[in-house]
Amino acid sequence: MTTVAAYAAPSAKAPLERTTIERREVGEFDVLIDIKFAGICHSDIHQAREGWGEAVFPMVPGHEIAGLVSEVGPGVTKFAVGDRVGVGCMVDSCRECENCKAGLEQYCTGGGMVGTYNSVGKDGEPTYGGYSQKIVVDENYVVRVPDGLALDVAAPLLCAGITTYSPLKHWNAGPGKKVAVLGMGGLGHMGVKIAHALGAEVTVLSQSLRKKDDGLRLGADHYYATSDPETFKQLAGTFDVILSTVSAPLNLDTYLSLLRTDGAFVNVGAPEEPVALNLFSVIGGRKSLAGSGIGGIQETQEMLDFCAAHGFGAEIELISASEINEAYERVLASDVRYRFVIDTATI
């Protein structure tokens, strides 16, 4: 076992504090990663504060991890010491079910994927995430960060990037398609960049026009305020896909009215409370209400290569570990443009 410094929530809703954790010895197919940067995802806050249900404590959050390989097990073939790598939202899965074999490990039906944190590994030990100095991960759940991407702006791609890339690809965002991104935050700003790079006509739907200049700079063609009732009249029946990155309850019927026939409203933001729906909102127009969760390992690598090829990472604000608790409050206040990233050298 290796002892490393980390930041952990000792209990639900408690402030995160510096501590030490144990990492397992490097096994035959394991990679030891010196973590350089770790993104702060809204889901870190949901889980550390038990907004999504009972959680495992102490909790070391963080599933947007970028770093360098410092040791490999004797059976490792995919990585070498010094490689630039990333780890996203999962560190294992059953590997045997239909979904795992199809590269959809995020939808593992053989016990479910093993989360990078707030989960229990096959060894029976709790998993600890990226707010730490090092992590040991099976090589099959590690991805390569292309040379064209700086590690700090690559880290958030391991969740925010793949969470938006996967549904945009699945619902065929591209030339001739009108895509709306609902919410202009950590997920939303990546949705705008990726949808634009895929060739879609991109509209941002945000509460206000406060971030309009940013949205247009990042690739949006149009930008509307959802606080203005005229927006819903003007855009009725417009979109092929609406990608909702919002983690607050919405009036779904209102937003479904913005879809064209056969359009899809895809949720990647996960509110803590149930939401209501009038089924006539989907029956009229043969519309789909859907959801999507991250992506498989192969698709995550594809997304990183795509972002590198198009010359972009996340828009970040680099912070020290001592600022994590403050950053959580700022995320909740929508006061970040657009992803906090922890410089793990400060842990």
N, C-alpha and C positions, 0 to 999 in steps of 0.2 A: 504494500500500500504506500501511496505517496501523499503526504500532507501538503495542501495548498491553501492559500488565502482566498477568501471569497466574501461576497456580501449576501446575507441571508435574511429572510423574514422568519423570526423565531416562532411566531404564531400568527393566526389570521388577523389581518388589519394592523399588525404591529409594524413600526418603522423597520426598514432594513438596516442591518448593522454588520460591521466587519467581524469575520469569524474564520475558522479553518475547517476544511472538510477533507475526507480521505478519498483519493482516487485509486481505483484498482490497479494492480500491476498490469503491464502491457502483455496481453495474451498473444497467441499465435497469429491471429488475424486482426489485431488491434493497432490503432495509430494513436500515438500520444501527440497532442496538439498544444503548443504554447499559444494561448489565446491572446490576440493583440487588441481586438475590438469586439464589443458586444452591443447590439442594438437593444433599445427598450421598446417593447411592443405593448400595445394596450392590453393584450391578453395576459401579459405578465402581471398587470395590476388586477385584472379580473380574478386571476388565480391566487395571487398573494393575499387578496382580500376576500377570498371564498365567494366571489360573486357568481361563479358557475357551479357552486356546490362544494362539498367537503374536499379538503386538500391535504397534502402531505407536508408536515412541518418537522424540522426547520426546512424552509424552501429557498433554494438558490435559483432564482428565475434566469431567463435568458435563453432564447432559441434562435438568435441571429448572431452566429459566431463566425469570426474570421481570424485565422492565425497561420502559424507555420508548423509543419511537422518536425518534431524533435526526436522521435523514436518510432520504429516500426517493429511489429512482431515478425518472427522468422517466416511466417507463411504469407505475409503481405506482398501483393504483386502490383497493386494499383498506385501506390505512393512511395515516395522516398524522403529521407530527411531533407529538410529545406523547402519542400513543396508548399505552395500557397493554397490553403484549403478552407473549406467552410463546413459548418454543421447547422442544419435547420431544426425543424420542430420534432424530429424523431431520431432515435438512435438504434431502433431495432423493430422487428415485426416477426410474425410467425414464419415467413418466407415460403410457406407451403400452400397457402390458400389460393384460390383462383385470382384474387386481386393482387396478391403479392407477386405471383408468377407473371401477371400482366403489367407489372411496373406501377401498380396502384397501391403501393405499400401503405399510403395514408388511409386507405379504406380496408385495411387488413381485417378479415373476418375470423381469423384463427386466434382470437384473444385480443385483437386490436393492436395498433402500433404502440410502441413504447416511447412515450414522450421524453424529450431531452431533459425535462425536469417535471416535478410533480407527478411522477410515475414510479412504477416499480419494475426493475429489470428482471430478466430471466434468472438472475442469481438471487432474487429475493430482496435485493438492496434498493433503496430509493435512488432515483436519478437526480443529479444536480446539474444545473444549467451553466450558462456562459458568463454570469457575473462572477468569474473566478479566473485564476491564473492559468490553469491547465485543464484539459479534459481528455479522457481515453474513450475512443469510439471504434467500433468495428468498421473496417475499411469500406464495407458495403453501404455504409450510411454516411460516408464522407464524400464531399464533392470538391472539384478543383476550381479555384478562383483564377480565371484567365489573367494573363499578364497585363492586359489592357485596363483592368479594373483595380483601383487602389483598394486596399483592404478595408479602410474605414467606410467608404461609400458602398462597398460590396456587402458588408455585414447585414444591413437591413434587407437585402435582396433575399436572404435565406428564409424570411417569412413574408415580409411585405411584397417582395418581388414575385415570389412563386404563388402567393395567395391571389394575386391579381392576374398573373400571366396564365395560370392554368385554366380558369374559367373563360378568359378572353379567347384563348385558343380553342377551347372545347365548344364555345358558342360561335366560333367562326368570325370573330372580329377581324375586319380587313377591308380592302377596297370595296366601296359600294355599300358598306354597312354603317349605320348610324348608332353610335355607342354613347350612352350617358354614364358618367361616373358620378355617383351620389356620395358626396362628402369629399372634402379636399384636405385630408390629413395624411398620416403616415402611409396608410394603404392607398388612399385616393390619389395622392400625387404620383405614386408608381403606376396606378391604373391609367392615368392620363398619359404618362410617358410611353407605356407599353402599347396602349391602344393606338396612339399616334404612330409609333414605329411600325405597327402591324398594317397601317394604311387606312384605318377607319376614320370617319368623320366624328370628332370627339366633342362632346358637350359636358361641361361641369355643372352639376346641380349642387349648390351650396347654400347654406342658410342666408348668407349675405354676399355682397360683392367685394368684401374686404380683401380677399386673396385673388381677385380677378386677374391682376397683372401677372402674378405668379402662374396662374393656370394657363394663360395664353402663352407665356414664355416657355412653359414645359410641354406645350403641344396641343392644348385645347383650341378648337375652332370657335367655340361659343361658350358663354358663361352666364348662368342665370341664377337668380336668388329664389330659393324655395319659400322665403318669407313673403314673397310678392304673389298674391293670388293670380295675377295676370299670367305668370309663368305657366301655370297649369292649363289655362285656356289656350295660350299661344302654342304650347308644345303637345297638345293632345294628339295621340295617335302617331307620334313621330319616330320612336326609337325601335330598333331591332333588339337591342340589349341594353338593360340598365344594370350596372354593376353597383350594388349598394355596399359601401364600406362602413356604414354607420352602425355604431353599437348601441344606439338608443332606439326605443320603440318608435315605429313609424305608422302613419295611416297608409297601410298598403293599398287600399282601394284607390286612394288619390294617385299614388305613383303608378299603379297598374294602368291607369287611364292614359298614361303617356306612351304606352307601347303600341306598336303597329300590330296587325293581325299576325299571329304566330310569334310574337315577340316574347322575350324572356326577361324576367326580373330575377337577378341572381344575387343572393345574399352571401357576402363573405364577412360582414360585420355581424357579431352575435350578441344581441341584447340580452341582458340578464333576466328580463321579464318576457312572458308570452305576449304574442301580438294577435290581434283580431283580424278576421278576413271575411268579407262577403264573397261567397263563391261565384256569384254572377260576375265579379270582376275578372275572373279567369275564363269563365264559360263564354262570355261575349268576346269574340276575337281569338278564341283558341290560344289563349296566352298561358305561359308557364311561369309558375313561381318556384324557384329553385334555390339550391345552395351549393357551395363548393368549399372544400377544405384543402389547403396547401396543394402539394403535388407530389408525385413519386420522385424517387432519387434521380432516375434518368431524365425526367422532365425538369427537375430543378437544375441539373447540369445544362440542359438545353436552354433554360431561361438565362443562366449566367452567361453562356456563350452568346446568346442573343443580345443581352444588354451590352456586353463588351463590344460586339460587332457594331452596335449602334452608338457606342461612345457615351453611355450614361450609367450612373449608379444612382443611389438615393441622394436626396438633398438632406444634409445632416447638420446637427449641432453637436460638436464634440464636447463631452463633459468628463469631469473626474468622478471617481467612484463616490466621493464624499457628497456629491450633488444628486445622488440617485433619488432620495426621498423628495427633494425639491422638484426633480424632473417628473416624478409621478404626479404631483399636484398640478404641474404645468400641462402635462398631457391631458388630465381631466378637464382643465380649463381651455383646451385647444390652443395653448400658447407654445407651440413648437412648429418650426418650419424646417424639415417636416418629420425628422426622426432624430431622437436623441441617441447618441452612440457613446458608450463608455470606453474611455482609454484605459484598458485593463492594467497598464503599467502603474496606475494610481491606486490599485487595490492593496 
